[in-house]
Amino acid sequence: MAKKSSYVCQSCGANYGKWSGQCADCGEWNTLVEAPNVAMPHHKKTSSKSTSKSTNYAGDSSAVMTLSHVGFSLETRMPTGLGEFDRVLGGGLVAGSVVLIGGDPGIGKSTILLQTAINMVSSDSLAGSALYITGEESLSQVAMRAVRLGLPTDRLRVLAETNVETICLALASEQPAVVVIDSIQTLFTDVIQSAPGGVAQIRESAAVLTRYAKQTGTAMFLVGHVTKEGALAGPRVLEHMVDTVLYFEGESDSRFRMIRAVKNRFGAVNELGIFGMTDTGLKEVANPSAIFLSRYEKPIAGSVVMVSREGTRPLLVEVQALVDDSQGQPRRMALGLDYQRLAMLLAVMHRHGGIHTSGQDVYVNVVGGVKVMETGSDLAVLLACASSIKEKPLPARLCVFGEVGLSGEIRPVPNGQERLKEAMKHGFTHAIIPKANAPKAGDKNFANIVIMAADRLDDALQRAFELVD
């Protein structure tokens, strides 16, 4: 058999005959890695069609039919024992679903899945056993973690294995209702002749496990490593074949952890679950808004509280801005927000608000390490920057939300009244909101908060600083 080398993109799995700095398929740089490619004999090439009986990740083969003739059953949710984790999953774990969870090393991926597996197998809601398969740690390390967290160890089944074929035999023998694979990067299959962690190995191993989960109705968790940019390592097709993709957010040295759903076939996308890391594992935070709000003895310039919405829940978050004279080339830095959008908003404030930041450094930070994904933070960012420039603190009981357009208009955001109710629950007495989100006059549900509806940026700036003067 003749041997030759090919170059495989570690991001998307595309193959090339020679090395290139950029992958032409996915656009990523420096992801092509040389991989030996063995030409298969002629008789094996012709038999590949017969050995591949299924063409989808579910492992089903079906004929063309009308959608109304397709049989299905309503999904049943299995509680995980952690309310915040159930929220991120869309209300609980669905039988037959495959959940991929990624995050930085040491942030708590193995901890929360070990807690979940033990909680589910210890409750009466799970009709079956739970199997924890580790490829990174020994069984003694898993047992030590469970004892350290104060979890019962008498019902959880464990296995240390990295071969996919051996894992499938164990699954067929045990027939668990819930399986945890820690992690997908350590697995390998005998079908692919390459090292574990490569594009082909990850893709094929995940495909085999996904087919098993779909065919048997087993709920499966897959742990995935992340790159230094924070994205899941391995081919992007891994995210497409699973049902749910979860990411850990926040710093590993902080006591708070956040899990965000970036893909969910059974629930809302961008749903956020907030936990606190303790000596006994991850504990759900009962009042998430409180951890993102700083308490000052007196109001300070450059600080504004906005009402964000993460998934199905409103969340109070503090936005801080610092605008100072530049000592050279002006810098723009945003933590927890989109840097490009910050630059655009500063231009809008100059054109339509009469406040310019040319020749000044602008730093914006979202307190608590949370990443704000929505555009409803626009008005809060500009008010925080204006407060820092004018050195005038805004009232501590003022909250804002609203999207700012390029022509200076303040556009409405979804679920405006739910945001106002969340602000009232935490004692806020004033709110600057888009005019289209204002409740009807005389609505008694909002009698305890002064609502200032604005349709232009200059109007919102004027109303905000009238509260100070």
C-alpha positions in Angstrom: 0.0 0.0 0.0 1.3 3.4 -0.9 1.7 6.0 1.9 1.3 9.7 1.6 0.7 12.6 3.9 -2.2 14.9 4.0 -3.0 18.0 6.1 -6.1 18.1 8.3 -7.7 21.2 9.7 -8.1 20.8 13.5 -11.2 23.1 13.5 -13.4 21.7 10.7 -11.7 18.5 9.6 -11.1 19.5 6.0 -8.3 17.7 4.2 -5.6 19.3 2.0 -2.7 17.9 -0.1 -0.3 20.5 1.1 0.1 22.8 4.1 -1.4 26.3 4.1 -1.6 29.0 6.7 -5.3 29.3 6.6 -8.1 26.8 6.1 -10.1 27.6 3.0 -13.3 26.0 4.4 -13.6 27.5 7.9 -11.2 30.5 7.6 -9.2 29.6 10.8 -5.4 30.2 10.8 -2.6 27.8 11.7 -5.0 24.8 12.1 -3.6 22.5 9.5 -1.7 19.5 11.0 0.1 16.8 9.0 -1.5 13.4 9.3 -0.4 10.2 7.6 -2.9 8.9 5.1 -2.8 5.2 4.2 -4.3 4.3 0.8 -6.8 1.5 1.4 -6.8 -1.6 -0.8 -9.3 -1.7 -3.7 -11.6 -4.4 -2.1 -11.9 -2.4 1.1 -12.9 0.7 -0.8 -15.8 -1.1 -2.5 -17.0 -2.6 0.7 -17.4 0.8 2.5 -20.9 1.3 1.1 -22.2 -2.0 2.5 -20.7 -1.5 5.9 -22.3 1.9 6.4 -25.9 1.1 6.9 -27.0 4.4 8.4 -26.5 7.9 7.0 -27.4 10.0 10.0 -26.2 10.4 13.6 -29.4 9.0 15.0 -28.6 5.6 13.4 -32.0 5.3 11.9 -32.8 4.3 8.3 -36.3 5.3 7.0 -38.2 5.7 3.8 -39.7 8.9 2.4 -43.0 9.6 4.1 -45.4 12.5 5.0 -44.4 14.3 8.2 -47.9 13.5 9.7 -47.1 9.8 9.5 -44.0 10.1 11.6 -44.4 8.6 15.1 -43.1 10.4 18.1 -43.6 10.6 21.9 -43.7 13.7 24.1 -40.4 14.4 25.7 -40.2 13.6 29.4 -37.8 15.7 31.6 -35.6 14.1 34.2 -34.6 16.5 37.0 -30.8 16.7 37.7 -31.1 17.8 41.3 -29.8 21.3 40.5 -32.4 23.8 39.6 -30.1 26.1 37.7 -28.7 23.2 35.7 -32.3 22.2 34.8 -33.0 25.8 33.7 -30.0 25.7 31.3 -31.1 22.3 29.9 -34.6 23.6 29.2 -36.4 22.2 32.2 -34.5 19.0 32.8 -32.6 16.2 31.0 -34.4 14.6 28.0 -34.0 10.9 27.4 -31.9 10.1 24.4 -30.3 13.6 24.3 -26.6 14.2 24.0 -25.2 17.2 25.9 -21.8 18.6 25.2 -20.3 20.7 28.0 -17.0 22.7 27.7 -15.0 25.1 29.8 -11.5 26.0 31.0 -9.5 23.4 33.1 -10.5 23.4 36.7 -13.7 25.4 36.3 -16.0 22.6 37.5 -17.0 20.4 34.5 -16.3 17.1 36.2 -17.6 18.3 39.5 -21.0 19.3 38.3 -21.5 16.2 36.2 -20.4 13.9 39.1 -22.9 15.8 41.3 -25.6 15.4 38.6 -25.0 11.7 38.1 -25.1 10.9 41.8 -28.2 13.1 42.4 -30.1 11.5 39.6 -29.3 7.9 40.5 -30.1 8.6 44.2 -33.5 10.0 43.4 -36.6 8.1 42.5 -37.1 10.1 39.2 -34.5 8.1 37.3 -35.7 4.7 36.0 -32.4 3.0 35.7 -28.7 3.4 36.7 -26.1 6.0 36.0 -22.6 5.3 34.6 -19.6 7.6 34.9 -16.9 6.8 32.4 -13.6 8.6 32.9 -10.7 8.7 30.5 -8.6 11.4 32.2 -8.7 10.3 35.9 -8.4 7.0 37.7 -11.3 5.5 39.5 -9.7 6.3 42.9 -9.5 10.0 41.9 -13.2 10.0 41.1 -14.0 8.3 44.4 -11.9 10.8 46.3 -13.7 13.7 44.7 -17.1 12.2 45.6 -16.1 11.7 49.2 -14.6 15.2 49.4 -17.9 16.7 48.1 -19.8 14.6 50.6 -21.8 12.7 48.0 -23.0 9.1 48.4 -21.0 6.5 46.4 -23.0 3.4 46.8 -25.2 3.6 43.7 -23.1 5.3 41.0 -21.4 2.9 38.5 -18.0 3.9 37.2 -15.6 2.8 34.5 -12.1 3.9 33.4 -11.9 3.3 29.6 -10.9 5.2 26.5 -11.7 2.7 23.7 -15.1 3.4 22.2 -15.8 -0.2 21.2 -15.2 -1.3 24.8 -17.4 1.5 26.1 -20.2 0.4 23.8 -20.0 -3.2 25.1 -20.1 -1.9 28.7 -23.1 0.3 27.8 -24.9 -2.6 26.2 -24.3 -4.7 29.3 -25.2 -2.1 32.0 -28.0 -0.3 30.0 -27.8 2.9 32.1 -30.3 5.7 31.8 -27.6 8.4 32.2 -24.0 8.3 31.0 -21.2 10.7 31.6 -18.1 10.6 29.2 -15.1 12.6 30.6 -13.8 13.5 28.2 -14.5 13.1 24.4 -10.9 14.1 23.6 -9.4 11.1 25.3 -11.5 8.5 23.4 -10.4 6.6 20.4 -11.9 4.0 18.0 -10.2 1.1 16.3 -11.7 2.2 13.0 -9.5 5.2 12.8 -5.7 4.8 12.8 -4.7 8.0 14.5 -3.9 9.3 18.0 -6.7 10.3 20.4 -7.7 13.9 20.3 -7.4 14.3 16.6 -10.1 15.5 14.3 -11.0 12.1 12.9 -11.0 10.4 16.3 -13.2 13.0 18.0 -15.6 13.0 15.1 -16.0 9.3 14.8 -16.1 8.6 18.5 -18.8 11.2 19.1 -20.8 9.8 16.1 -20.7 6.3 17.5 -21.8 7.4 21.0 -24.5 9.7 19.6 -26.0 6.8 17.6 -26.0 4.7 20.7 -27.8 7.4 22.7 -30.4 7.9 20.0 -31.1 4.2 19.4 -31.4 3.3 23.1 -32.9 6.5 24.6 -29.9 7.0 26.9 -29.2 10.5 28.1 -25.5 11.3 27.6 -23.1 14.0 28.8 -19.9 14.6 26.9 -17.1 16.7 28.4 -15.1 18.7 25.9 -11.8 20.6 26.2 -11.6 24.2 25.0 -8.9 26.2 23.2 -7.2 29.3 24.5 -9.8 31.4 22.7 -12.5 29.6 24.7 -14.0 27.6 21.8 -14.5 23.8 22.0 -11.4 22.0 20.8 -11.8 19.7 17.8 -14.0 19.8 14.7 -17.0 22.1 14.7 -19.1 19.2 13.4 -19.0 17.9 17.0 -21.3 20.8 18.0 -23.7 20.0 15.1 -24.2 16.3 15.9 -25.1 16.8 19.6 -28.4 18.2 20.9 -27.2 20.7 23.5 -23.9 22.7 23.8 -23.1 24.3 27.2 -20.2 26.5 28.0 -18.8 27.5 31.4 -18.2 31.2 31.8 -16.4 33.2 34.5 -12.9 33.0 35.9 -11.7 29.8 37.5 -10.3 31.7 40.5 -13.8 33.3 41.2 -16.2 31.5 43.5 -19.1 32.0 41.0 -19.6 29.8 37.9 -22.0 30.5 35.0 -23.2 27.9 32.5 -24.6 29.2 29.2 -26.5 27.2 26.6 -25.3 28.2 23.1 -27.3 25.4 21.4 -30.3 23.6 22.7 -32.8 21.5 20.7 -35.0 21.1 23.8 -34.9 24.6 25.3 -34.0 28.3 25.0 -30.6 29.4 23.7 -28.5 31.8 25.8 -30.1 30.5 29.0 -27.8 31.2 31.9 -27.4 29.1 35.1 -25.4 30.6 38.0 -23.6 28.6 40.6 -21.4 29.2 43.6 -18.3 26.9 44.1 -18.1 25.7 47.7 -16.3 22.9 49.6 -19.1 20.6 48.8 -19.4 21.3 45.1 -21.4 23.6 43.0 -24.5 25.2 44.7 -27.1 27.0 42.8 -27.4 30.8 43.5 -30.9 31.7 44.7 -30.7 35.4 43.8 -28.4 35.7 40.8 -29.0 39.5 40.4 -27.5 40.2 43.8 -24.0 38.9 42.9 -23.6 41.3 40.0 -24.6 44.4 42.0 -21.9 46.2 44.0 -22.9 48.1 47.1 -21.3 51.5 47.6 -21.7 53.9 50.5 -22.5 56.6 48.0 -23.0 56.7 44.2 -19.8 56.8 42.1 -19.3 58.2 38.6 -19.2 55.7 35.7 -21.5 53.1 37.2 -25.0 52.2 35.9 -27.2 49.2 36.6 -28.9 47.7 33.5 -31.6 45.1 33.3 -30.4 42.4 30.9 -32.2 39.3 29.9 -30.4 36.0 29.7 -32.6 33.3 28.1 -35.9 33.4 29.9 -34.8 35.3 33.0 -34.2 39.1 33.6 -30.9 39.8 35.3 -29.6 43.0 37.0 -26.0 43.7 36.0 -23.8 46.6 36.8 -21.9 48.3 34.0 -18.8 50.3 34.8 -17.0 52.8 32.5 -13.8 54.7 32.9 -13.0 57.5 30.4 -9.6 59.2 30.8 -7.2 61.4 28.8 -5.1 59.2 26.6 -1.3 59.3 26.8 -0.9 58.2 23.2 -3.1 56.3 20.8 -6.6 56.2 22.3 -7.7 52.8 23.5 -11.1 51.1 23.5 -11.5 48.1 25.8 -14.7 46.1 26.6 -14.9 43.2 29.1 -18.1 41.3 28.9 -19.3 43.3 25.9 -18.6 43.4 22.1 -15.6 45.6 21.4 -16.8 46.5 17.9 -20.2 47.6 19.2 -18.6 49.8 21.9 -16.7 51.7 19.2 -19.9 52.2 17.2 -21.9 53.4 20.3 -19.2 56.0 21.1 -19.6 57.4 17.6 -23.4 57.6 18.0 -22.9 59.4 21.4 -20.6 61.9 19.7 -23.0 62.5 16.8 -26.4 62.5 18.5 -25.5 63.1 22.2 -23.0 65.8 21.8 -20.4 64.0 24.0 -17.1 63.1 22.3 -14.4 60.7 23.4 -11.7 61.5 20.8 -8.3 61.6 22.4 -9.5 59.6 25.4 -9.2 56.0 26.6 -12.5 54.2 27.2 -12.7 51.1 29.3 -16.0 49.3 29.9 -16.5 46.4 32.2 -19.5 44.2 33.2 -19.2 43.4 36.9 -19.1 39.7 37.9 -17.5 38.3 34.7 -20.8 37.8 33.0 -20.9 38.2 29.2 -23.8 40.3 27.9 -24.9 39.0 24.5 -27.9 41.3 23.8 -28.1 44.8 22.4 -30.3 46.0 25.3 -27.1 47.0 27.1 -26.4 49.9 24.6 -28.1 52.7 26.7 -26.5 51.6 29.9 -23.0 51.6 28.3 -23.4 55.2 27.0 -24.9 56.5 30.3 -21.9 55.0 32.2 -19.4 56.6 29.7 -21.2 60.0 30.0 -21.2 59.7 33.8 -17.5 59.1 33.8 -16.8 62.0 31.4 -18.9 64.5 33.3 -17.7 63.0 36.7 -21.3 63.0 37.8 -22.6 59.9 39.7 -26.0 58.7 38.6 -28.5 57.7 41.3 -27.9 54.3 42.9 -31.5 53.3 42.5 -31.6 54.1 38.7 -31.7 51.2 36.2 -31.8 51.5 32.4 -32.1 49.3 29.3 -32.6 49.9 25.6 -31.0 49.5 22.2 -29.4 52.5 20.6 -29.6 52.9 16.8 -27.1 54.6 14.5 -29.5 57.6 14.1 -29.6 58.1 17.8 -33.1 56.5 18.3 -33.7 54.2 21.3 -35.2 51.0 20.1 -37.4 48.7 22.3 -36.1 45.4 23.6 -38.1 42.2 24.3 -39.9 41.6 27.6 -39.6 45.2 28.9 -42.2 44.9 31.6 -40.6 41.8 33.0 -37.3 43.7 33.3 -39.1 46.5 35.2 -40.6 44.0 37.6 -37.2 42.5 38.3 -35.8 46.0 39.0 -38.7 46.8 41.4 -38.1 43.6 43.2 -34.6 44.7 44.0 -35.7 48.2 45.2 -35.0 50.4 42.2 -37.1 53.5 42.1 -36.2 55.1 38.7 -35.9 53.6 35.3 -34.9 55.1 31.9 -36.3 52.8 29.2 -37.3 53.0 25.5 -40.6 54.7 24.8 -42.0 51.7 23.1 -41.4 49.6 26.3 -43.3 52.0 28.6 -46.3 50.4 30.3 -49.8 52.0 29.9 -50.5 55.2 32.0 -52.0 54.4 35.3 -50.8 50.8 35.4 -50.8 50.0 39.2 -48.2 47.2 38.7 -45.5 49.9 38.3 -46.7 52.5 40.8 -43.5 52.1 42.9 -41.1 53.1 40.2 -40.7 56.3 38.2 -40.5 55.4 34.5 -38.8 57.9 32.2 -39.5 56.8 28.6 -37.2 58.2 25.9 -37.1 57.8 22.2 -33.8 59.7 21.5 -30.4 59.4 23.0 -30.1 63.1 23.8 -33.4 62.9 25.6 -32.2 60.0 27.7 -28.9 61.7 28.6 -30.8 64.9 29.6 -33.3 63.0 31.8 -30.5 61.0 33.5 -28.5 64.0 34.5 -31.6 66.0 35.6 -31.8 63.4 38.4 -28.3 64.5 39.5 -28.6 68.3 39.2 
